[in-house]
Amino acid sequence: MKTIPITGTIIPSEDQELYDWFGIEAVSPKKVREALIDANGEDVTVAVNSPGGDLWSGNEISYALSTYAGNVTADIMGIAASAATVVCCGADRVRMSPGAQYMIHNVSSFAAGDHNDMDKMSDILQNADKATSNVYRKKTGLSTKKLLDLMNEETWMDADKAIKYGFVDEIIGATAQEEENPDAFTLQNSAPKCKVLTEEQKAQARAALTGCTHSEESTRRQRQLDIMKLKGEIKNV
């Protein structure tokens, strides 16, 4: 059985090269699709340890997993939060380490402009919340209202709570007796923040990468150094 890592920040496919150059752990739909093609219908395990990231990319990965020919198991090793939970919902079965955490919350974004722009963004975010709750509803069977309430409260779950709500099917390594005991495993911990490149940083990095070839090793190294100088400006969200 092949293992596909879903680790680090979830990003759009066009940003994968930039995050790789910065040395930031990240996963994109393209990266997952390539791994699924390589698996060629064989059963796969997606090993999840991600604080989330781009929602649309998370949905794209979830769709790729849900339509894959073989059986897909999602193993949550550390954290599945935000867009990473959407990814997990695309698997046939979700398992969770007893020390892992699962978190769902409202969709967020940025906006600028007058009150009309703010109202428009509010509508967009509420619609995105509803769409995300549809993904969760298909997995859990919970009502839309219940799911939206859980998202609005920014709900953190240990393995037992995640099973109770239907997001997770099994605790990794637990015996049948332990799975029946709701107090078997509990752990509280804070989640790492996503490292997200700003549009300005991505534009600078793309400009530095332009024209770089393997035959131009000295130029390549200098461009890489220029890019890495931006690393101290990476925005944490």
C-alpha positions as CSV (number, residue, x, y, z in Angstrom):
1,M,0.0,0.0,0.0
2,K,1.4,3.4,-1.0
3,T,1.4,6.4,1.4
4,I,0.8,9.9,0.2
5,P,1.8,12.7,2.7
6,I,-0.7,15.5,3.2
7,T,1.7,17.6,5.4
8,G,2.3,21.3,5.9
9,T,0.2,24.0,4.3
10,I,-2.4,23.2,1.6
11,I,-1.7,25.4,-1.4
12,P,-2.7,26.0,-5.0
13,S,-0.8,23.9,-7.6
14,E,0.8,26.9,-9.2
15,D,2.5,27.8,-5.9
16,Q,4.1,24.5,-5.2
17,E,7.4,25.4,-6.8
18,L,7.7,28.6,-4.8
19,Y,7.0,26.8,-1.4
20,D,9.6,24.2,-2.4
21,W,12.2,26.8,-3.0
22,F,11.5,28.5,0.3
23,G,11.8,25.1,2.0
24,I,8.2,25.4,3.4
25,E,6.4,22.1,3.7
26,A,3.3,22.3,1.6
27,V,1.1,20.1,-0.6
28,S,-0.9,21.0,-3.7
29,P,-3.6,19.2,-5.7
30,K,-1.1,18.6,-8.5
31,K,1.3,16.9,-6.1
32,V,-1.5,14.6,-4.8
33,R,-2.8,13.8,-8.3
34,E,0.7,12.8,-9.5
35,A,1.0,10.5,-6.5
36,L,-2.4,8.9,-7.2
37,I,-1.5,8.4,-10.9
38,D,1.7,6.7,-9.7
39,A,-0.3,4.5,-7.3
40,N,-2.3,3.2,-10.4
41,G,-5.4,2.0,-8.6
42,E,-3.5,0.4,-5.7
43,D,-5.0,1.1,-2.2
44,V,-3.4,4.2,-0.7
45,T,-3.0,5.8,2.7
46,V,-2.9,9.6,3.0
47,A,-0.8,10.5,6.1
48,V,-2.3,13.8,7.3
49,N,-0.5,16.4,9.5
50,S,-1.7,19.7,8.2
51,P,-3.0,23.0,9.8
52,G,-4.9,23.7,6.5
53,G,-4.5,26.4,4.0
54,D,-6.3,27.2,0.7
55,L,-9.9,25.9,0.9
56,W,-10.4,25.5,-2.9
57,S,-7.2,23.4,-3.1
58,G,-8.4,21.3,-0.2
59,N,-11.6,20.7,-2.0
60,E,-9.7,19.7,-5.2
61,I,-7.6,17.2,-3.3
62,S,-10.7,15.8,-1.5
63,Y,-12.3,15.3,-4.9
64,A,-9.2,13.5,-6.3
65,L,-9.3,11.1,-3.3
66,S,-13.0,10.5,-3.5
67,T,-12.8,9.6,-7.2
68,Y,-9.7,7.5,-7.0
69,A,-10.1,3.9,-8.2
70,G,-8.6,2.2,-5.2
71,N,-9.4,2.4,-1.5
72,V,-8.2,5.5,0.3
73,T,-7.6,5.6,4.1
74,A,-6.8,8.9,5.8
75,D,-4.5,8.6,8.8
76,I,-4.4,11.8,10.9
77,M,-1.0,11.7,12.6
78,G,-0.8,15.1,14.3
79,I,-3.4,17.6,13.2
80,A,-6.1,17.9,10.6
81,A,-7.5,21.5,10.7
82,S,-9.4,23.8,8.4
83,A,-8.9,22.8,4.8
84,A,-7.2,19.5,5.9
85,T,-10.4,18.3,7.3
86,V,-12.1,18.7,3.9
87,V,-9.3,16.6,2.5
88,C,-9.9,13.9,5.0
89,C,-13.6,13.8,4.0
90,G,-12.6,12.6,0.6
91,A,-11.2,9.3,2.0
92,D,-13.1,6.1,2.2
93,R,-12.1,5.7,5.9
94,V,-10.6,8.1,8.3
95,R,-8.4,7.0,11.2
96,M,-6.9,9.2,13.9
97,S,-3.9,8.8,16.2
98,P,-5.0,9.0,19.9
99,G,-2.8,12.1,20.4
100,A,-4.0,13.9,17.3
101,Q,-6.3,16.9,16.9
102,Y,-9.1,17.7,14.5
103,M,-10.4,21.3,14.1
104,I,-13.2,22.9,12.0
105,H,-14.0,26.6,11.8
106,N,-15.5,29.3,9.7
107,V,-13.9,30.2,6.4
108,S,-11.8,33.3,6.4
109,S,-10.4,35.7,3.9
110,F,-9.3,39.3,3.4
111,A,-11.2,42.3,1.8
112,A,-10.8,46.0,1.1
113,G,-13.1,48.6,-0.1
114,D,-16.4,50.3,0.9
115,H,-19.4,48.8,2.8
116,N,-20.7,47.2,-0.4
117,D,-17.4,45.3,-0.8
118,M,-17.6,44.2,2.9
119,D,-21.2,43.0,2.5
120,K,-20.2,41.1,-0.6
121,M,-17.3,39.4,1.1
122,S,-19.6,38.5,4.0
123,D,-21.9,36.8,1.6
124,I,-19.1,35.0,-0.1
125,L,-17.8,33.7,3.3
126,Q,-21.2,32.6,4.5
127,N,-21.7,30.8,1.2
128,A,-18.3,29.1,1.6
129,D,-19.2,28.0,5.1
130,K,-22.4,26.5,3.8
131,A,-20.6,24.7,1.0
132,T,-18.0,23.3,3.5
133,S,-20.8,22.1,5.8
134,N,-22.1,20.1,2.9
135,V,-18.9,18.2,2.7
136,Y,-19.0,17.6,6.4
137,R,-22.6,16.6,6.3
138,K,-21.9,13.9,3.7
139,K,-19.3,12.4,6.0
140,T,-20.9,12.8,9.4
141,G,-24.7,12.8,8.8
142,L,-25.0,15.8,11.1
143,S,-27.5,18.5,10.3
144,T,-26.3,21.7,8.5
145,K,-27.3,23.8,11.5
146,K,-25.2,21.6,13.9
147,L,-22.2,21.7,11.6
148,L,-22.4,25.5,11.1
149,D,-22.6,25.9,14.9
150,L,-19.5,23.7,15.4
151,M,-17.7,25.7,12.7
152,N,-18.8,29.0,14.2
153,E,-17.4,27.9,17.6
154,E,-14.1,26.9,16.1
155,T,-14.4,23.3,17.5
156,W,-11.3,21.4,18.5
157,M,-11.7,17.6,18.8
158,D,-9.6,14.8,20.2
159,A,-10.0,11.4,18.6
160,D,-13.0,10.4,20.8
161,K,-14.9,13.6,20.1
162,A,-14.1,13.4,16.3
163,I,-15.5,9.8,16.3
164,K,-18.6,10.9,18.3
165,Y,-19.4,13.5,15.6
166,G,-18.7,11.2,12.8
167,F,-15.6,12.9,11.3
168,V,-13.4,9.9,12.2
169,D,-14.1,6.2,11.9
170,E,-11.4,4.7,14.0
171,I,-8.7,5.4,16.6
172,I,-5.3,4.1,15.4
173,G,-4.1,1.3,17.7
174,A,-7.2,1.3,19.9
175,T,-8.8,-2.0,21.0
176,A,-12.6,-2.5,20.6
177,Q,-13.0,-1.9,24.4
178,E,-11.1,1.3,24.3
179,E,-13.1,2.7,21.4
180,E,-16.3,2.1,23.5
181,N,-14.8,4.2,26.3
182,P,-15.3,7.9,25.6
183,D,-12.6,8.9,28.1
184,A,-9.9,6.6,26.7
185,F,-7.8,9.3,25.1
186,T,-7.6,13.1,25.6
187,L,-4.9,15.6,24.7
188,Q,-4.9,19.3,24.5
189,N,-2.3,21.2,22.5
190,S,-2.0,24.2,20.3
191,A,-1.7,24.0,16.5
192,P,1.2,25.3,14.4
193,K,0.3,28.3,12.2
194,C,0.3,28.0,8.4
195,K,3.2,29.7,6.7
196,V,1.6,31.5,3.8
197,L,3.5,33.5,1.2
198,T,2.1,36.9,0.4
199,E,1.3,37.8,-3.2
200,E,4.3,40.2,-3.2
201,Q,6.7,37.5,-2.0
202,K,5.4,35.1,-4.6
203,A,5.8,37.7,-7.4
204,Q,9.4,38.4,-6.3
205,A,10.2,34.7,-6.1
206,R,8.7,34.0,-9.6
207,A,10.7,36.9,-11.0
208,A,13.9,35.5,-9.4
209,L,13.1,32.0,-10.8
210,T,12.5,33.3,-14.4
211,G,15.2,32.1,-16.7
212,C,16.9,29.8,-14.2
213,T,18.2,26.6,-15.8
214,H,20.2,23.7,-14.5
215,S,23.1,24.5,-16.8
216,E,23.4,27.9,-15.2
217,E,24.5,26.6,-11.8
218,S,26.2,29.8,-10.5
219,T,23.2,31.9,-11.6
220,R,20.8,29.4,-10.1
221,R,22.6,29.4,-6.8
222,Q,22.6,33.2,-6.7
223,R,18.9,33.3,-7.5
224,Q,18.2,30.8,-4.8
225,L,20.1,33.0,-2.3
226,D,18.0,36.0,-3.4
227,I,14.8,34.0,-2.8
228,M,15.9,32.7,0.6
229,K,16.6,36.3,1.7
230,L,12.8,36.8,1.6
231,K,12.3,34.0,4.0
232,G,12.5,36.2,7.0
233,E,9.5,38.1,5.6
234,I,7.2,35.1,5.5
235,K,3.8,35.9,6.9
236,N,2.3,33.7,9.6
237,V,-1.5,33.4,9.7
